[in-house]
């Protein structure tokens, strides 16, 4: 078995020392952010339309809250990429 010189092996982690990673802020993809804004605006317009057009006040409020919650959840899932 042939042994390598230290400069051929490359830098290795010193024993007992943690590897350091550079601190970076991940950038959101622009297309995802635009899609999330479009979905959020559509949810708000849909919620307002439901409040104005549905005859029952309590049912309209429940439908609007459900629509807004699911729409904003979808927008957040699209806007924020999954971490690895």
PyMOL Python script that loads the backbone (N, CA, C, O; Angstrom):
from pymol import cmd

cmd.read_pdbstr("""\
ATOM      1  N   UNK A   1       0.842  -1.177   0.000  1.00  0.00           N
ATOM      2  CA  UNK A   1       0.000   0.000   0.000  1.00  0.00           C
ATOM      3  C   UNK A   1       0.886   1.237   0.000  1.00  0.00           C
ATOM      4  O   UNK A   1       1.808   1.356   0.806  1.00  0.00           O
ATOM      5  N   UNK A   2       0.598   2.143  -0.902  1.00  0.00           N
ATOM      6  CA  UNK A   2       1.401   3.346  -1.054  1.00  0.00           C
ATOM      7  C   UNK A   2       0.828   4.460  -0.173  1.00  0.00           C
ATOM      8  O   UNK A   2      -0.373   4.729  -0.196  1.00  0.00           O
ATOM      9  N   UNK A   3       1.684   5.088   0.584  1.00  0.00           N
ATOM     10  CA  UNK A   3       1.218   6.194   1.423  1.00  0.00           C
ATOM     11  C   UNK A   3       1.436   7.503   0.684  1.00  0.00           C
ATOM     12  O   UNK A   3       2.386   7.648  -0.086  1.00  0.00           O
ATOM     13  N   UNK A   4       0.553   8.442   0.926  1.00  0.00           N
ATOM     14  CA  UNK A   4       0.638   9.745   0.265  1.00  0.00           C
ATOM     15  C   UNK A   4       1.311  10.753   1.170  1.00  0.00           C
ATOM     16  O   UNK A   4       1.303  10.638   2.395  1.00  0.00           O
ATOM     17  N   UNK A   5       1.892  11.742   0.521  1.00  0.00           N
ATOM     18  CA  UNK A   5       2.470  12.852   1.267  1.00  0.00           C
ATOM     19  C   UNK A   5       1.340  13.735   1.803  1.00  0.00           C
ATOM     20  O   UNK A   5       0.239  13.726   1.253  1.00  0.00           O
ATOM     21  N   UNK A   6       1.597  14.489   2.860  1.00  0.00           N
ATOM     22  CA  UNK A   6       0.529  15.336   3.416  1.00  0.00           C
ATOM     23  C   UNK A   6      -0.067  16.313   2.403  1.00  0.00           C
ATOM     24  O   UNK A   6      -1.274  16.554   2.434  1.00  0.00           O
ATOM     25  N   UNK A   7       0.740  16.880   1.507  1.00  0.00           N
ATOM     26  CA  UNK A   7       0.183  17.838   0.544  1.00  0.00           C
ATOM     27  C   UNK A   7      -0.663  17.145  -0.518  1.00  0.00           C
ATOM     28  O   UNK A   7      -1.490  17.799  -1.153  1.00  0.00           O
ATOM     29  N   UNK A   8      -0.484  15.841  -0.731  1.00  0.00           N
ATOM     30  CA  UNK A   8      -1.312  15.106  -1.682  1.00  0.00           C
ATOM     31  C   UNK A   8      -2.665  14.729  -1.076  1.00  0.00           C
ATOM     32  O   UNK A   8      -3.651  14.583  -1.798  1.00  0.00           O
ATOM     33  N   UNK A   9      -2.710  14.576   0.206  1.00  0.00           N
ATOM     34  CA  UNK A   9      -3.947  14.173   0.866  1.00  0.00           C
ATOM     35  C   UNK A   9      -4.965  15.306   0.897  1.00  0.00           C
ATOM     36  O   UNK A   9      -6.173  15.068   0.909  1.00  0.00           O
ATOM     37  N   UNK A  10      -4.485  16.494   0.911  1.00  0.00           N
ATOM     38  CA  UNK A  10      -5.390  17.631   1.007  1.00  0.00           C
ATOM     39  C   UNK A  10      -5.705  17.950   2.453  1.00  0.00           C
ATOM     40  O   UNK A  10      -5.380  17.176   3.353  1.00  0.00           O
ATOM     41  N   UNK A  11      -6.330  19.076   2.673  1.00  0.00           N
ATOM     42  CA  UNK A  11      -6.648  19.457   4.055  1.00  0.00           C
ATOM     43  C   UNK A  11      -7.738  18.557   4.623  1.00  0.00           C
ATOM     44  O   UNK A  11      -8.736  18.264   3.964  1.00  0.00           O
ATOM     45  N   UNK A  12      -7.531  18.149   5.798  1.00  0.00           N
ATOM     46  CA  UNK A  12      -8.520  17.321   6.482  1.00  0.00           C
ATOM     47  C   UNK A  12      -8.973  18.004   7.751  1.00  0.00           C
ATOM     48  O   UNK A  12      -8.340  18.943   8.233  1.00  0.00           O
ATOM     49  N   UNK A  13     -10.046  17.533   8.268  1.00  0.00           N
ATOM     50  CA  UNK A  13     -10.544  18.109   9.515  1.00  0.00           C
ATOM     51  C   UNK A  13      -9.642  17.660  10.662  1.00  0.00           C
ATOM     52  O   UNK A  13      -9.318  16.482  10.805  1.00  0.00           O
ATOM     53  N   UNK A  14      -9.260  18.620  11.454  1.00  0.00           N
ATOM     54  CA  UNK A  14      -8.427  18.294  12.608  1.00  0.00           C
ATOM     55  C   UNK A  14      -9.260  17.502  13.606  1.00  0.00           C
ATOM     56  O   UNK A  14     -10.443  17.788  13.788  1.00  0.00           O
ATOM     57  N   UNK A  15      -8.659  16.512  14.253  1.00  0.00           N
ATOM     58  CA  UNK A  15      -9.451  15.723  15.211  1.00  0.00           C
ATOM     59  C   UNK A  15      -9.955  16.592  16.364  1.00  0.00           C
ATOM     60  O   UNK A  15      -9.209  17.392  16.929  1.00  0.00           O
ATOM     61  N   UNK A  16     -11.231  16.420  16.699  1.00  0.00           N
ATOM     62  CA  UNK A  16     -11.820  17.163  17.808  1.00  0.00           C
ATOM     63  C   UNK A  16     -12.262  18.558  17.436  1.00  0.00           C
ATOM     64  O   UNK A  16     -12.649  19.329  18.314  1.00  0.00           O
ATOM     65  N   UNK A  17     -12.219  18.910  16.169  1.00  0.00           N
ATOM     66  CA  UNK A  17     -12.600  20.253  15.740  1.00  0.00           C
ATOM     67  C   UNK A  17     -13.795  20.162  14.794  1.00  0.00           C
ATOM     68  O   UNK A  17     -13.822  19.315  13.902  1.00  0.00           O
ATOM     69  N   UNK A  18     -14.774  21.030  14.989  1.00  0.00           N
ATOM     70  CA  UNK A  18     -15.954  21.019  14.139  1.00  0.00           C
ATOM     71  C   UNK A  18     -15.668  21.755  12.844  1.00  0.00           C
ATOM     72  O   UNK A  18     -14.915  22.729  12.815  1.00  0.00           O
ATOM     73  N   UNK A  19     -16.289  21.266  11.761  1.00  0.00           N
ATOM     74  CA  UNK A  19     -16.115  21.922  10.478  1.00  0.00           C
ATOM     75  C   UNK A  19     -16.982  23.166  10.430  1.00  0.00           C
ATOM     76  O   UNK A  19     -18.141  23.139  10.844  1.00  0.00           O
ATOM     77  N   UNK A  20     -16.421  24.261   9.925  1.00  0.00           N
ATOM     78  CA  UNK A  20     -17.148  25.519   9.881  1.00  0.00           C
ATOM     79  C   UNK A  20     -17.674  25.749   8.469  1.00  0.00           C
ATOM     80  O   UNK A  20     -16.985  25.484   7.483  1.00  0.00           O
ATOM     81  N   UNK A  21     -18.887  26.238   8.389  1.00  0.00           N
ATOM     82  CA  UNK A  21     -19.505  26.550   7.111  1.00  0.00           C
ATOM     83  C   UNK A  21     -19.730  28.053   7.038  1.00  0.00           C
ATOM     84  O   UNK A  21     -20.001  28.687   8.058  1.00  0.00           O
ATOM     85  N   UNK A  22     -19.621  28.630   5.847  1.00  0.00           N
ATOM     86  CA  UNK A  22     -19.880  30.067   5.736  1.00  0.00           C
ATOM     87  C   UNK A  22     -21.356  30.364   5.985  1.00  0.00           C
ATOM     88  O   UNK A  22     -22.229  29.584   5.604  1.00  0.00           O
ATOM     89  N   UNK A  23     -21.620  31.477   6.614  1.00  0.00           N
ATOM     90  CA  UNK A  23     -22.993  31.869   6.921  1.00  0.00           C
ATOM     91  C   UNK A  23     -23.553  32.592   5.705  1.00  0.00           C
ATOM     92  O   UNK A  23     -23.031  33.630   5.298  1.00  0.00           O
ATOM     93  N   UNK A  24     -24.607  32.048   5.131  1.00  0.00           N
ATOM     94  CA  UNK A  24     -25.245  32.677   3.987  1.00  0.00           C
ATOM     95  C   UNK A  24     -26.744  32.726   4.216  1.00  0.00           C
ATOM     96  O   UNK A  24     -27.303  31.911   4.950  1.00  0.00           O
ATOM     97  N   UNK A  25     -27.377  33.681   3.586  1.00  0.00           N
ATOM     98  CA  UNK A  25     -28.824  33.801   3.639  1.00  0.00           C
ATOM     99  C   UNK A  25     -29.358  33.278   2.311  1.00  0.00           C
ATOM    100  O   UNK A  25     -29.016  33.815   1.257  1.00  0.00           O
ATOM    101  N   UNK A  26     -30.190  32.241   2.345  1.00  0.00           N
ATOM    102  CA  UNK A  26     -30.695  31.710   1.080  1.00  0.00           C
ATOM    103  C   UNK A  26     -31.638  32.702   0.407  1.00  0.00           C
ATOM    104  O   UNK A  26     -32.459  33.339   1.066  1.00  0.00           O
ATOM    105  N   UNK A  27     -31.511  32.823  -0.901  1.00  0.00           N
ATOM    106  CA  UNK A  27     -32.381  33.723  -1.658  1.00  0.00           C
ATOM    107  C   UNK A  27     -33.562  32.936  -2.194  1.00  0.00           C
ATOM    108  O   UNK A  27     -33.406  31.812  -2.670  1.00  0.00           O
ATOM    109  N   UNK A  28     -34.730  33.525  -2.115  1.00  0.00           N
ATOM    110  CA  UNK A  28     -35.924  32.886  -2.646  1.00  0.00           C
ATOM    111  C   UNK A  28     -35.950  33.057  -4.162  1.00  0.00           C
ATOM    112  O   UNK A  28     -35.619  34.127  -4.673  1.00  0.00           O
ATOM    113  N   UNK A  29     -36.338  32.021  -4.871  1.00  0.00           N
ATOM    114  CA  UNK A  29     -36.486  32.175  -6.319  1.00  0.00           C
ATOM    115  C   UNK A  29     -37.567  33.205  -6.637  1.00  0.00           C
ATOM    116  O   UNK A  29     -38.621  33.221  -6.000  1.00  0.00           O
ATOM    117  N   UNK A  30     -37.309  34.054  -7.611  1.00  0.00           N
ATOM    118  CA  UNK A  30     -38.236  35.139  -7.933  1.00  0.00           C
ATOM    119  C   UNK A  30     -39.560  34.589  -8.459  1.00  0.00           C
ATOM    120  O   UNK A  30     -40.623  35.117  -8.131  1.00  0.00           O
ATOM    121  N   UNK A  31     -39.505  33.536  -9.270  1.00  0.00           N
ATOM    122  CA  UNK A  31     -40.743  32.974  -9.812  1.00  0.00           C
ATOM    123  C   UNK A  31     -41.638  32.447  -8.694  1.00  0.00           C
ATOM    124  O   UNK A  31     -42.859  32.594  -8.754  1.00  0.00           O
ATOM    125  N   UNK A  32     -41.038  31.837  -7.680  1.00  0.00           N
ATOM    126  CA  UNK A  32     -41.832  31.344  -6.558  1.00  0.00           C
ATOM    127  C   UNK A  32     -42.463  32.496  -5.789  1.00  0.00           C
ATOM    128  O   UNK A  32     -43.623  32.415  -5.383  1.00  0.00           O
ATOM    129  N   UNK A  33     -41.718  33.547  -5.592  1.00  0.00           N
ATOM    130  CA  UNK A  33     -42.249  34.696  -4.854  1.00  0.00           C
ATOM    131  C   UNK A  33     -43.389  35.359  -5.623  1.00  0.00           C
ATOM    132  O   UNK A  33     -44.389  35.756  -5.026  1.00  0.00           O
ATOM    133  N   UNK A  34     -43.246  35.481  -6.932  1.00  0.00           N
ATOM    134  CA  UNK A  34     -44.295  36.089  -7.746  1.00  0.00           C
ATOM    135  C   UNK A  34     -45.549  35.218  -7.715  1.00  0.00           C
ATOM    136  O   UNK A  34     -46.659  35.734  -7.578  1.00  0.00           O
ATOM    137  N   UNK A  35     -45.380  33.917  -7.838  1.00  0.00           N
ATOM    138  CA  UNK A  35     -46.533  33.013  -7.785  1.00  0.00           C
ATOM    139  C   UNK A  35     -47.230  33.094  -6.432  1.00  0.00           C
ATOM    140  O   UNK A  35     -48.458  33.059  -6.367  1.00  0.00           O
ATOM    141  N   UNK A  36     -46.464  33.202  -5.359  1.00  0.00           N
ATOM    142  CA  UNK A  36     -47.051  33.299  -4.025  1.00  0.00           C
ATOM    143  C   UNK A  36     -47.855  34.588  -3.866  1.00  0.00           C
ATOM    144  O   UNK A  36     -48.923  34.581  -3.254  1.00  0.00           O
ATOM    145  N   UNK A  37     -47.354  35.682  -4.408  1.00  0.00           N
ATOM    146  CA  UNK A  37     -48.080  36.957  -4.320  1.00  0.00           C
ATOM    147  C   UNK A  37     -49.371  36.891  -5.132  1.00  0.00           C
ATOM    148  O   UNK A  37     -50.411  37.383  -4.695  1.00  0.00           O
ATOM    149  N   UNK A  38     -49.300  36.283  -6.307  1.00  0.00           N
ATOM    150  CA  UNK A  38     -50.502  36.150  -7.141  1.00  0.00           C
ATOM    151  C   UNK A  38     -51.552  35.310  -6.415  1.00  0.00           C
ATOM    152  O   UNK A  38     -52.734  35.654  -6.420  1.00  0.00           O
ATOM    153  N   UNK A  39     -51.129  34.217  -5.796  1.00  0.00           N
ATOM    154  CA  UNK A  39     -52.067  33.362  -5.065  1.00  0.00           C
ATOM    155  C   UNK A  39     -52.665  34.114  -3.878  1.00  0.00           C
ATOM    156  O   UNK A  39     -53.866  34.019  -3.623  1.00  0.00           O
ATOM    157  N   UNK A  40     -51.838  34.855  -3.157  1.00  0.00           N
ATOM    158  CA  UNK A  40     -52.339  35.602  -1.993  1.00  0.00           C
ATOM    159  C   UNK A  40     -53.361  36.662  -2.407  1.00  0.00           C
ATOM    160  O   UNK A  40     -54.376  36.842  -1.733  1.00  0.00           O
ATOM    161  N   UNK A  41     -53.101  37.354  -3.498  1.00  0.00           N
ATOM    162  CA  UNK A  41     -54.049  38.374  -3.976  1.00  0.00           C
ATOM    163  C   UNK A  41     -55.351  37.707  -4.434  1.00  0.00           C
ATOM    164  O   UNK A  41     -56.439  38.216  -4.165  1.00  0.00           O
ATOM    165  N   UNK A  42     -55.236  36.570  -5.125  1.00  0.00           N
ATOM    166  CA  UNK A  42     -56.436  35.849  -5.571  1.00  0.00           C
ATOM    167  C   UNK A  42     -57.259  35.377  -4.386  1.00  0.00           C
ATOM    168  O   UNK A  42     -58.489  35.409  -4.430  1.00  0.00           O
ATOM    169  N   UNK A  43     -56.590  34.939  -3.328  1.00  0.00           N
ATOM    170  CA  UNK A  43     -57.304  34.496  -2.124  1.00  0.00           C
ATOM    171  C   UNK A  43     -58.042  35.666  -1.476  1.00  0.00           C
ATOM    172  O   UNK A  43     -59.185  35.515  -1.044  1.00  0.00           O
ATOM    173  N   UNK A  44     -57.400  36.820  -1.407  1.00  0.00           N
ATOM    174  CA  UNK A  44     -58.066  37.986  -0.819  1.00  0.00           C
ATOM    175  C   UNK A  44     -59.279  38.420  -1.637  1.00  0.00           C
ATOM    176  O   UNK A  44     -60.330  38.733  -1.077  1.00  0.00           O
ATOM    177  N   UNK A  45     -59.132  38.438  -2.960  1.00  0.00           N
ATOM    178  CA  UNK A  45     -60.261  38.817  -3.820  1.00  0.00           C
ATOM    179  C   UNK A  45     -61.383  37.790  -3.696  1.00  0.00           C
ATOM    180  O   UNK A  45     -62.556  38.156  -3.633  1.00  0.00           O
ATOM    181  N   UNK A  46     -61.025  36.512  -3.661  1.00  0.00           N
ATOM    182  CA  UNK A  46     -62.045  35.468  -3.489  1.00  0.00           C
ATOM    183  C   UNK A  46     -62.743  35.566  -2.151  1.00  0.00           C
ATOM    184  O   UNK A  46     -63.953  35.359  -2.064  1.00  0.00           O
ATOM    185  N   UNK A  47     -61.996  35.878  -1.110  1.00  0.00           N
ATOM    186  CA  UNK A  47     -62.607  36.039   0.210  1.00  0.00           C
ATOM    187  C   UNK A  47     -63.575  37.203   0.262  1.00  0.00           C
ATOM    188  O   UNK A  47     -64.647  37.102   0.858  1.00  0.00           O
ATOM    189  N   UNK A  48     -63.202  38.293  -0.355  1.00  0.00           N
ATOM    190  CA  UNK A  48     -64.095  39.460  -0.392  1.00  0.00           C
ATOM    191  C   UNK A  48     -65.351  39.138  -1.202  1.00  0.00           C
ATOM    192  O   UNK A  48     -66.458  39.523  -0.825  1.00  0.00           O
ATOM    193  N   UNK A  49     -65.169  38.427  -2.323  1.00  0.00           N
ATOM    194  CA  UNK A  49     -66.322  38.052  -3.145  1.00  0.00           C
ATOM    195  C   UNK A  49     -67.269  37.133  -2.381  1.00  0.00           C
ATOM    196  O   UNK A  49     -68.487  37.271  -2.485  1.00  0.00           O
ATOM    197  N   UNK A  50     -66.716  36.196  -1.616  1.00  0.00           N
ATOM    198  CA  UNK A  50     -67.566  35.296  -0.830  1.00  0.00           C
ATOM    199  C   UNK A  50     -68.346  36.090   0.216  1.00  0.00           C
ATOM    200  O   UNK A  50     -69.537  35.850   0.414  1.00  0.00           O
ATOM    201  N   UNK A  51     -67.687  37.029   0.884  1.00  0.00           N
ATOM    202  CA  UNK A  51     -68.380  37.829   1.901  1.00  0.00           C
ATOM    203  C   UNK A  51     -69.503  38.665   1.297  1.00  0.00           C
ATOM    204  O   UNK A  51     -70.550  38.853   1.916  1.00  0.00           O
ATOM    205  N   UNK A  52     -69.279  39.162   0.090  1.00  0.00           N
ATOM    206  CA  UNK A  52     -70.294  40.018  -0.525  1.00  0.00           C
ATOM    207  C   UNK A  52     -71.445  39.230  -1.141  1.00  0.00           C
ATOM    208  O   UNK A  52     -72.576  39.716  -1.146  1.00  0.00           O
ATOM    209  N   UNK A  53     -71.193  38.036  -1.657  1.00  0.00           N
ATOM    210  CA  UNK A  53     -72.204  37.328  -2.436  1.00  0.00           C
ATOM    211  C   UNK A  53     -72.967  36.253  -1.675  1.00  0.00           C
ATOM    212  O   UNK A  53     -74.086  35.916  -2.060  1.00  0.00           O
ATOM    213  N   UNK A  54     -72.391  35.700  -0.598  1.00  0.00           N
ATOM    214  CA  UNK A  54     -73.102  34.633   0.121  1.00  0.00           C
ATOM    215  C   UNK A  54     -74.193  35.232   1.011  1.00  0.00           C
ATOM    216  O   UNK A  54     -73.973  36.252   1.665  1.00  0.00           O
ATOM    217  N   UNK A  55     -75.363  34.602   1.034  1.00  0.00           N
ATOM    218  CA  UNK A  55     -76.463  35.181   1.817  1.00  0.00           C
ATOM    219  C   UNK A  55     -76.292  35.051   3.330  1.00  0.00           C
ATOM    220  O   UNK A  55     -76.630  35.986   4.056  1.00  0.00           O
ATOM    221  N   UNK A  56     -75.782  33.934   3.829  1.00  0.00           N
ATOM    222  CA  UNK A  56     -75.667  33.761   5.281  1.00  0.00           C
ATOM    223  C   UNK A  56     -74.374  34.360   5.804  1.00  0.00           C
ATOM    224  O   UNK A  56     -73.309  34.118   5.237  1.00  0.00           O
ATOM    225  N   UNK A  57     -74.448  35.140   6.878  1.00  0.00           N
ATOM    226  CA  UNK A  57     -73.263  35.822   7.390  1.00  0.00           C
ATOM    227  C   UNK A  57     -72.268  34.853   8.020  1.00  0.00           C
ATOM    228  O   UNK A  57     -71.065  34.940   7.772  1.00  0.00           O
ATOM    229  N   UNK A  58     -72.769  33.937   8.829  1.00  0.00           N
ATOM    230  CA  UNK A  58     -71.878  33.013   9.523  1.00  0.00           C
ATOM    231  C   UNK A  58     -71.232  32.020   8.558  1.00  0.00           C
ATOM    232  O   UNK A  58     -70.048  31.706   8.681  1.00  0.00           O
ATOM    233  N   UNK A  59     -72.016  31.531   7.600  1.00  0.00           N
ATOM    234  CA  UNK A  59     -71.463  30.615   6.606  1.00  0.00           C
ATOM    235  C   UNK A  59     -70.447  31.321   5.732  1.00  0.00           C
ATOM    236  O   UNK A  59     -69.415  30.743   5.390  1.00  0.00           O
ATOM    237  N   UNK A  60     -70.723  32.563   5.366  1.00  0.00           N
ATOM    238  CA  UNK A  60     -69.799  33.333   4.534  1.00  0.00           C
ATOM    239  C   UNK A  60     -68.494  33.577   5.272  1.00  0.00           C
ATOM    240  O   UNK A  60     -67.417  33.493   4.681  1.00  0.00           O
ATOM    241  N   UNK A  61     -68.585  33.875   6.549  1.00  0.00           N
ATOM    242  CA  UNK A  61     -67.378  34.114   7.335  1.00  0.00           C
ATOM    243  C   UNK A  61     -66.538  32.840   7.445  1.00  0.00           C
ATOM    244  O   UNK A  61     -65.316  32.885   7.300  1.00  0.00           O
ATOM    245  N   UNK A  62     -67.187  31.717   7.698  1.00  0.00           N
ATOM    246  CA  UNK A  62     -66.467  30.443   7.787  1.00  0.00           C
ATOM    247  C   UNK A  62     -65.809  30.063   6.476  1.00  0.00           C
ATOM    248  O   UNK A  62     -64.672  29.591   6.456  1.00  0.00           O
ATOM    249  N   UNK A  63     -66.528  30.271   5.377  1.00  0.00           N
ATOM    250  CA  UNK A  63     -65.971  29.968   4.059  1.00  0.00           C
ATOM    251  C   UNK A  63     -64.788  30.874   3.744  1.00  0.00           C
ATOM    252  O   UNK A  63     -63.785  30.423   3.190  1.00  0.00           O
ATOM    253  N   UNK A  64     -64.904  32.133   4.091  1.00  0.00           N
ATOM    254  CA  UNK A  64     -63.815  33.075   3.832  1.00  0.00           C
ATOM    255  C   UNK A  64     -62.573  32.720   4.638  1.00  0.00           C
ATOM    256  O   UNK A  64     -61.459  32.770   4.117  1.00  0.00           O
ATOM    257  N   UNK A  65     -62.754  32.369   5.882  1.00  0.00           N
ATOM    258  CA  UNK A  65     -61.605  31.999   6.723  1.00  0.00           C
ATOM    259  C   UNK A  65     -60.948  30.727   6.199  1.00  0.00           C
ATOM    260  O   UNK A  65     -59.721  30.639   6.157  1.00  0.00           O
ATOM    261  N   UNK A  66     -61.743  29.749   5.802  1.00  0.00           N
ATOM    262  CA  UNK A  66     -61.196  28.511   5.250  1.00  0.00           C
ATOM    263  C   UNK A  66     -60.450  28.773   3.954  1.00  0.00           C
ATOM    264  O   UNK A  66     -59.353  28.255   3.745  1.00  0.00           O
ATOM    265  N   UNK A  67     -61.046  29.573   3.089  1.00  0.00           N
ATOM    266  CA  UNK A  67     -60.411  29.909   1.815  1.00  0.00           C
ATOM    267  C   UNK A  67     -59.101  30.661   2.039  1.00  0.00           C
ATOM    268  O   UNK A  67     -58.094  30.357   1.399  1.00  0.00           O
ATOM    269  N   UNK A  68     -59.108  31.626   2.933  1.00  0.00           N
ATOM    270  CA  UNK A  68     -57.901  32.406   3.194  1.00  0.00           C
ATOM    271  C   UNK A  68     -56.801  31.544   3.810  1.00  0.00           C
ATOM    272  O   UNK A  68     -55.639  31.664   3.423  1.00  0.00           O
ATOM    273  N   UNK A  69     -57.144  30.693   4.746  1.00  0.00           N
ATOM    274  CA  UNK A  69     -56.141  29.847   5.396  1.00  0.00           C
ATOM    275  C   UNK A  69     -55.502  28.892   4.403  1.00  0.00           C
ATOM    276  O   UNK A  69     -54.280  28.747   4.379  1.00  0.00           O
ATOM    277  N   UNK A  70     -56.319  28.238   3.581  1.00  0.00           N
ATOM    278  CA  UNK A  70     -55.738  27.301   2.619  1.00  0.00           C
ATOM    279  C   UNK A  70     -54.948  28.024   1.541  1.00  0.00           C
ATOM    280  O   UNK A  70     -53.919  27.519   1.092  1.00  0.00           O
ATOM    281  N   UNK A  71     -55.402  29.187   1.120  1.00  0.00           N
ATOM    282  CA  UNK A  71     -54.677  29.951   0.100  1.00  0.00           C
ATOM    283  C   UNK A  71     -53.339  30.470   0.597  1.00  0.00           C
ATOM    284  O   UNK A  71     -52.338  30.384  -0.113  1.00  0.00           O
ATOM    285  N   UNK A  72     -53.313  31.004   1.804  1.00  0.00           N
ATOM    286  CA  UNK A  72     -52.049  31.511   2.341  1.00  0.00           C
ATOM    287  C   UNK A  72     -51.086  30.374   2.666  1.00  0.00           C
ATOM    288  O   UNK A  72     -49.871  30.542   2.559  1.00  0.00           O
ATOM    289  N   UNK A  73     -51.615  29.226   3.060  1.00  0.00           N
ATOM    290  CA  UNK A  73     -50.751  28.064   3.285  1.00  0.00           C
ATOM    291  C   UNK A  73     -50.112  27.620   1.972  1.00  0.00           C
ATOM    292  O   UNK A  73     -48.920  27.316   1.928  1.00  0.00           O
ATOM    293  N   UNK A  74     -50.902  27.583   0.911  1.00  0.00           N
ATOM    294  CA  UNK A  74     -50.365  27.230  -0.402  1.00  0.00           C
ATOM    295  C   UNK A  74     -49.325  28.248  -0.856  1.00  0.00           C
ATOM    296  O   UNK A  74     -48.274  27.871  -1.374  1.00  0.00           O
ATOM    297  N   UNK A  75     -49.606  29.518  -0.669  1.00  0.00           N
ATOM    298  CA  UNK A  75     -48.650  30.558  -1.066  1.00  0.00           C
ATOM    299  C   UNK A  75     -47.342  30.431  -0.293  1.00  0.00           C
ATOM    300  O   UNK A  75     -46.265  30.607  -0.863  1.00  0.00           O
ATOM    301  N   UNK A  76     -47.429  30.129   0.990  1.00  0.00           N
ATOM    302  CA  UNK A  76     -46.211  29.971   1.793  1.00  0.00           C
ATOM    303  C   UNK A  76     -45.420  28.747   1.358  1.00  0.00           C
ATOM    304  O   UNK A  76     -44.190  28.792   1.322  1.00  0.00           O
ATOM    305  N   UNK A  77     -46.104  27.649   1.026  1.00  0.00           N
ATOM    306  CA  UNK A  77     -45.399  26.449   0.569  1.00  0.00           C
ATOM    307  C   UNK A  77     -44.690  26.690  -0.755  1.00  0.00           C
ATOM    308  O   UNK A  77     -43.604  26.160  -0.988  1.00  0.00           O
ATOM    309  N   UNK A  78     -45.300  27.485  -1.616  1.00  0.00           N
ATOM    310  CA  UNK A  78     -44.678  27.768  -2.912  1.00  0.00           C
ATOM    311  C   UNK A  78     -43.513  28.740  -2.734  1.00  0.00           C
ATOM    312  O   UNK A  78     -42.466  28.569  -3.359  1.00  0.00           O
ATOM    313  N   UNK A  79     -43.682  29.750  -1.895  1.00  0.00           N
ATOM    314  CA  UNK A  79     -42.661  30.795  -1.771  1.00  0.00           C
ATOM    315  C   UNK A  79     -41.399  30.312  -1.083  1.00  0.00           C
ATOM    316  O   UNK A  79     -40.300  30.696  -1.484  1.00  0.00           O
ATOM    317  N   UNK A  80     -41.524  29.486  -0.064  1.00  0.00           N
ATOM    318  CA  UNK A  80     -40.365  29.069   0.724  1.00  0.00           C
ATOM    319  C   UNK A  80     -39.924  27.689   0.276  1.00  0.00           C
ATOM    320  O   UNK A  80     -40.671  26.722   0.427  1.00  0.00           O
ATOM    321  N   UNK A  81     -38.718  27.582  -0.275  1.00  0.00           N
ATOM    322  CA  UNK A  81     -38.247  26.260  -0.720  1.00  0.00           C
ATOM    323  C   UNK A  81     -37.955  25.344   0.460  1.00  0.00           C
ATOM    324  O   UNK A  81     -37.688  25.808   1.568  1.00  0.00           O
ATOM    325  N   UNK A  82     -38.010  24.042   0.210  1.00  0.00           N
ATOM    326  CA  UNK A  82     -37.733  23.084   1.279  1.00  0.00           C
ATOM    327  C   UNK A  82     -36.263  23.107   1.636  1.00  0.00           C
ATOM    328  O   UNK A  82     -35.405  23.288   0.771  1.00  0.00           O
ATOM    329  N   UNK A  83     -35.975  22.922   2.912  1.00  0.00           N
ATOM    330  CA  UNK A  83     -34.585  22.836   3.340  1.00  0.00           C
ATOM    331  C   UNK A  83     -34.122  21.395   3.171  1.00  0.00           C
ATOM    332  O   UNK A  83     -34.913  20.456   3.262  1.00  0.00           O
ATOM    333  N   UNK A  84     -32.857  21.245   2.930  1.00  0.00           N
ATOM    334  CA  UNK A  84     -32.321  19.905   2.673  1.00  0.00           C
ATOM    335  C   UNK A  84     -31.897  19.221   3.915  1.00  0.00           C
ATOM    336  O   UNK A  84     -31.424  18.086   3.864  1.00  0.00           O
TER     337      UNK A  84
END
""", "prot")
cmd.dss("prot")
cmd.show_as("cartoon", "prot")
cmd.util.cbc("prot")
cmd.orient("prot")
